[in-house]
Amino acid sequence: MKNIKKILAGSMALLMAFGVVGCGKSDGSSEESYEQKVEVDTEAVKDTIEAIPDGAEKEITWMSYFDINPGKAVKEKRTDLTLFESLGGSIKYSRTTSLNKFEKLATAVMSDQVPDIFWYEQGMTFPYSVIAGMFQPVDEIVDFDKPLWKDVKSTADQFVLNGQHFVAPINMLPLSVMTYDKHILEAANLDDPYEYYQNGEWTWDKWYEMMEEYCAQSTEEEPLYGVNGWFAPFFYHSTGSTLVKYDADKNEYVNNLNDGNLERAANFLSEVKKNGFYNPEWIGGAPEAFQKKTLFYAMGPWASFDDHTPADGEEWGMVPIPRDPDTDTLYQSIDVNAYMWVKGSKKKEAVKCWQECARIVYVDDQYKQTEKEKFDAVNPNWSDEMYNLVYEELIDESKYTQVFDPGYGISTKLSDNDAATNETKEAVVALVYRGVMTDDENGNQLTWTQLKETYTNVFDSELAEFNKKLHEYTGK
């Protein structure tokens, strides 16, 4: 159940990141919604965004489990939608659920009711669904050499087949950050980890030392925990290594389980679990984690804002996943937000206009400031340090080398949590990443060696099958 919750929580993160979810009360009223009428100047963007020409189809169909158009609890249209409509466009919503979205897309692509855009997600969208014929390249409508797109070109280059780009990043966020309550730190007489981060000292070892000192104060009456949340995959990624990697010479995706960096990260995480620093309970937000005396809550930024934002009188801090002490390179696991162009869509001009409207919100200073004001209104107790870390620093490619594990997009068995048939309802990639943090049926903590022995053949067979399809698709 906790993994299903994690999947749904991740879906909500995407909605929150794009302002889709209203800020109203839980009873459905919108009394607390932030109301600001966005001013859009189509004249100011005419050199950047091309209006949909006369004679072209102007309505595009959006297939998803959430709507871009405002709902009952949202008083105001999103800035990108307001821009798009001012330039002649409109969006028709084709509803799915988060669980059946790919099934409905596959059916639609084979019919005469093809949608135009579909949400990119780390799991199964690329390369699996591209090979399956669900999406078309975006190079015809996105020029990555233009100012609007040039800052995301290197990210887009991670999603190339046959020399063609399939993902045009609208914006990016870190997949996981570590949030902490400064009052808990002070009570435990611990230094602020943000200072270590600023000084280049925020490493695995420093994180471990802080948890060790904190948990040493634990009692039976008041147990203390060093960490809770979603963090294991990103310690592996902080070495620069992933479970699956792409071999350009062979044009194949290959099993990387024997990489020594992965074993080193696994051994480190094993010690965190073995020494009782880790609370494996599913906790759906930072406030709840701190109530349970947890030092670090690791999760996507969504779990620390909006419904989970700090209350008045609370003072939180935030740091990235600690860096690997054995490398000077800073790696960051990135969540990409993008709209896939569905194969068979003929509305090139309208989709191009929408992509540009969606992107400019994160490029133009005026719109960036508007989005920050909206965020601040709902999250008044977020510090500027926290905001800048999430929305500026950790997605800065001049500072961080981005890491993407292609294993999340290979096959249903490896990659698709929704299709998982094992008892944990997890795909194999996700299961292996957190494997050393779990116990077997006898209560014994799993080792990296056991995980490799159990799953190497699964990786090899799934990758072999996928690579056959890849060679057919690319013709090489």
N, C-alpha and C positions, 0 to 999 in steps of 0.2 A: 504493500500500500504506500509506503513512504516514497518509492520510486515513481509511482503514478502521480503522487502529489508534486514531486520534483518536476516531472514533465509538464504538468499543468501550470506550475509556478513559472516555469520557463516561458510558457506561452503568454502568461500575463505580463512577464517582463517586456516582451516585444510590444505588446499593446501599450504599456505605460511609457515605453521609450518614445513612442510616436504620438503620445497624447490622445490615444483612442479611448482610453477608459476615463469616464467622468470622475470628478472629485467630489461627488455628492455623498450623501449619507447612505448607510447600508440599507435603509428602507426604500431607497430608490428616489428620494427627493433630491433636488439639486441645489438646496439652499446654500451649501458650502462651495459650490462650483466657483472657480475663478472666472470672472467676467472681464474680458478685454476685447474690444473690437479691433481686429487686426487691420491695419491700413496696408493695402497693397497698391503699388504703383506700377502698373503694367508698362508705362513709358520708360521707367527706370531700368526695367529688366529686358527690354526689347532686343538689346544687343546680345543678351545671354540666352534668353528663352524665345523660341520661335512659336508664334501663335499657330493654331491649327488652321491651315489654309481653307478657303472656301472650296466646297466640293468634296472635301475629305470627310470621312466619318468621324464624328466628334465624341461619341459615347464609347467608353471602353468598359469591358466587363472584368470585374475583380472577383476572383474565386478565392475564398478564404473562410476561416472560422471567426473572423472579426471584420467589422465594417469600417471603411474609411469615412463614410458619411457620418455626420453626428447623430448620436442616439438621443433618447429622451433626457438623459441626465447631463447632457453636454450642451451648454448654452451657445457655444461658439464653434464655427467650423475651423478645422485645422488650417494653418497658414498655407500649406502646400495645396490643399483642396480649393481654398479661396482663390489662390493664384490661377490654378488650372481652370476653374470655372470662368474667371475673368478673361481668360484667353480662349474661351469658346468650348472648353471641354466639360464632360460630366462623367460620373462613375456609376455604373450599375453593379449592384452587389449580388453575387451568386454564392449562397450560403453553403458551408460545409461544417463539419465538426473537426476538431484537431486530430481525431482518430481516423476519419475516413477521407481526409483531404486528397491524398494521392490516388485513392481508388476512384473518387469522383472526377479528378483531373484526367486520369487515364481514359475513363469512359467518355468524357467530354471531347478529348482530343480525337477520338475515333468517330465522333459524330459531326453534325453540322452546327453544333452549338459550342464552338470553341471559345473559351474565355481568352482575355488578352494578357492579363498579368496575374501573377501568383507569388506568394511570399517565399523568399529564400529562407531556408533553415539549415542549420549545420547537418542535421540528420537526413540523409537520403536525397537531398535536392541535387547535389553535385558530388561525384560525377554520375551516380546511378541513374537518376531520372533523365539526365541528358542522353546517356547511352540508350535509355528506354524510349527515346523519341518524344519527350514531353516538352522540351524547351528548344528555342532557337537562339543563335548568337545575337549579341546586342551591338556588335560593331557597326551595323548599318545605321543605328540610331544614337550611338554614344561615341563621341570622339574624345578619347582619353588624353589627347594632346592639348585640348582646350583648357583654359583656366578653370572652368567649372568642374572638370573631372581629373585634372592632372595629379592632384594630391592623393587620389585613391587608385591611380594606375597600378602601382606596385602590388596593391592588394588584389585588384582585378586580375593581375597576371597569375595569381594563385589558382584561378578558375578558368584555365584555358585548355581546350581540346582542338587538335588540328589547327593550331594557330589562331583560334577564334575565342573571344571572350564571351562567357555566358552569365557573368555576374557583374553588375555595375553598382558598387557600394554607394548607398545613399549616406549612411553614416556608420560609425563603429562604436562599440563599447567594450570594455574589458569583460571577459566572461565571469571573472570572480575577483572580488577584492576582500580585504580583511578589515572589518569594522570593529571598533572597540569603544568602550565606555570609559571616559577619562576619570570618572569618579571611582570606578573599580580599580583602575591603575593606581590612583592616589592612595586608596585604602590599603592596597597591597605594597605600597612604597616602591613602585616600579616606574622606570623612565618612560617617556612617551616614545613609542616606536617611530613616529613620524620624524623625529630628530635623527634616528638611525638611518631612515630612508634618505633624508636630505644629505646626510654625510656619507652616503654610499656604503653604510654598514648594515643595511637591512638584508641579512642573509639567512639561510636555513638555520645556521648555528645560533644566530642571535635570537631568532624566533623560538628555537628549542630552549634556550637558556631562560627566556622570559616565562615560558610555560612551566618549566621545571621549578623556577622560584615561586611562581604563583601557586602551583598545585601542591607544593610542599606545605602550604598553609591550610590545606584541606582537612576537614574533620568529618567524623561519621555523622555528626548532626548537621553540618553544612558542607557537603561535598563541592569541590571546585573543579572546573574543567578548563583545559587550555584552549580547546578549539571545538567548534561544531560547524557543520555545513558542508559545502561542496568545494573541495580544494585539491583532492588527490591528483586528478589529471594534470593540474597545472604545475605541480611540483615536477612531474615528469617533463612537461613542456619547458620548464625553466632551465633544463639542461640543453634545450635545442632539439631534443629527440622525441619521436612519436612512435606509436605502436605500428603504424603503417607508413611507408614513405614511397614517393614516386621515383622510379629509376628512369631518367630521360633517355639513356642509351638504349634501354630495352623497350621503352614505351610500355612500362608495366608498373603496377603497384605491388610492393613487396612486403613480406613479413619482416618486421624489424625487432622482434622480441629478444633477439640475442645481443642487442646493443648494450654495451656496458654502462652507458649513462642511465638507461632505464633500470637496470639492476641496482645501481647506486641510489637512485631516487626511491626505489622500492624498499631497499634496506633502511633508508632514513625514515620513511613513513611507517615502516614496521615497528621501529623503535618508539615513535610517537604513540602508536596504538598500544604496544606492549607495556609502556610505562604509565598508562592510564590517563594520558592527557586528552584523549579524544572522546567526546560524547557522541555516540552513533545515532542518538535519537533524532528523528526528523523534527526540526523547528522551523516554522515558516516565516520568520522575520526576526530582525535584530532585537527589538524590544523584548520579545519572549526569551531570546538567548541570554540576554543580560540579566533578566529576572532569575534565570537558572545559574547565575554566577559563572558565566562563560567569559573567558578573557578575550578570545577572538571569535567573531562570527564571520565565516567565509561563505560568500554567496555573490550572485550577481548584484549590481547596485540597486536593482529594483527592491531587494529585501531590506533596504535601509531608507527608502523614501516613500512618499504618498501615504498609504495606509500604515506603513512601518516607520514613518519618520520620527526623529527624536521629539519628545514633548518639551514644553517649556521647562526650563530648569535643568534639562539634560544637556550634556556636552560630550559629543562623540568625536572620534577621529577615524581616519581611514588610511590604510597603506596597501600597496600591491602585494601579491603573493611574493614571499621572499625570494631573492635571487639565489641561484646555485653558487656556492662559494668557490667552486672549481673553475668558474669561467667569469671573465670580465664582461661578456656580452649580456645585455639585458633582453630577455625574451618575454613576450606577452601573448597570452592566448586571447584571441579577439573574436567577438561576436559581431558578425556583419549583418547589417540591415539592408535589404535590397529587394527589388521587384524583378522576378524572372519574366522574360517575354515568352509566352506560351507558343509552342509550335503550331502553325496553322493560323495564327492571328494575322490579319491583313491590315490592321489599323496602325500602320507604321507612324504616320504623322501625329496621331493622338497619343500613342504610347511614348513617342519621343518627347512630346510636350510634357506629359506627366512625369517622366523620369527627370526632366530638367527642373520642373516645379518642386519635385520632392527633394532633389539634391540642393537647390539654392538656399533652402531654409537652413542648411548647415554650413553654408559658405559665405553668404552675404552678411555683413556685420549687423545691419539693421534687423534682419530676421533672427540672427543668433541672439541678439540682445533681447528681442521679444520672447524667444523661447526660454531664456534664462529668467526673465521676469515672471513668466508663468510658473516656472519651477520654484523660484524663491517664494512666490505667494503661497504655494501649497506646502513648502518645506522651509519655513522661516528659520529653523534651527540648524540647518546645514551650514557649515562654515565654507568660506571661499576656498580653503585648502581642499576640502572634500570635493567640491564641485570641479575645481580645476584638475584635480587628480583624475577623476572619472572621465570628464568631457574634453580634456586637453592633453594632459601629460601622458597617460597610458596609451593613447592612440597616436602619439607622435612618432612617426616612423623614423625620424632622425635620431630618436633616442632608443626606441624599442624595436627589436626584430620580431615581427609577427610570426606566430606559430599556428598552423592549421594541420590537424590530423586528418588525412583523406580517408582514414578508416571509418569515420562517421558517415561516409556516403558510398559504401561499397555494395552491401547486400542486406537483405532483411535480417539475416541471422547475426551478422557482425554489427549492423548499424541501426536497426529500426526497433526502438523500444516498444512501439505500438504493436509490433508483430512478434515480440518475444514470447516464447512458450515455456521458458524455464520458470521456476517457482519465484524468482525475484522480479520477474517481468522486466528484465534488462537485456539489452543487446550485449553481445560478447565484448565489444570494445569497451563499453561503459563498465561492464562487470570486471574486466581485467584491470582497468585503471584503479578501481577501488578495492581490488582483491586482497591486498595485504592488510587492509584495514578491517577485514572481516574474519569470522571463524567458520570452520567446517561444522558438519552435523554433530561432531563430538565435542565442540567447544574449543578446538585447537586453532590457533591463529594460522591462516594460510601463509605460505612462503612464496616468494617469486619463482623459485624452482618448481614448486607444485603447480603454479599457474601456467608456467611455460609448458610443462609436461602435459597438462590437461588441455590446453587450447592451441598449441602450435599447429596441430593437424587441422583444426577448424579454420585457422587463419589461412593456412596453405591451400586448403581445398576451396574455400570461398574466393580467395584471390585468384586462383587458377581459373575458376569458372568466369569470374568477372573479366580477367585479362583476355580471355577468348573473345568476349563481346567487345572489349575495347579495341582489339586488333581489327575486328570486322568493321567497327565504326570508323576507325581512323584509316583503314586500308594499309596499315604498316605495323 
